[in-house]
Amino acid sequence: MIFINPQWQGSGFTDDLKLGAETFISYFKDSDTKIIPLSTKGLTTIANIKCFEPILVQTKLFKEIIINSKLDKISTIGGDCGIEIF
């Protein structure tokens, strides 16, 4: 199973990250792929964290999907240090 978590709110490279996620999706189109939907929460800064609400919403959703998938192993490609929270 492949997860695409296109959390790019707050990034200075928004278009590049979105294009990268779309390219990845098209390359692995025959795989079991789950795309984590982008949050529609406002992109405001809270506690000095840019786009805090969308990041929080997507993190909770991704965590629920992972738990419900009952996977033995998870490997990651790309991303930032935020992946460590799982």
Stockholm file with secondary structure:
# STOCKHOLM 1.0

chainA/1-86         MIFINPQWQGSGFTDDLKLGAETFISYFKDSDTKIIPLSTKGLTTIANIKCFEPILVQTKLFKEIIINSKLDKISTIGGDCGIEIF
#=GR chainA/1-86 SS CEEECCCCTTCTTHHHHHHHHHHHHHHTTTSCEEECCCCCSCCCCBTTBTTHHHHHHHHHHHHHHHHHHTCSCCCCCSCCGGGGGC
#=GC SS_cons        CEEECCCCTTCTTHHHHHHHHHHHHHHTTTSCEEECCCCCSCCCCBTTBTTHHHHHHHHHHHHHHHHHHTCSCCCCCSCCGGGGGC
//
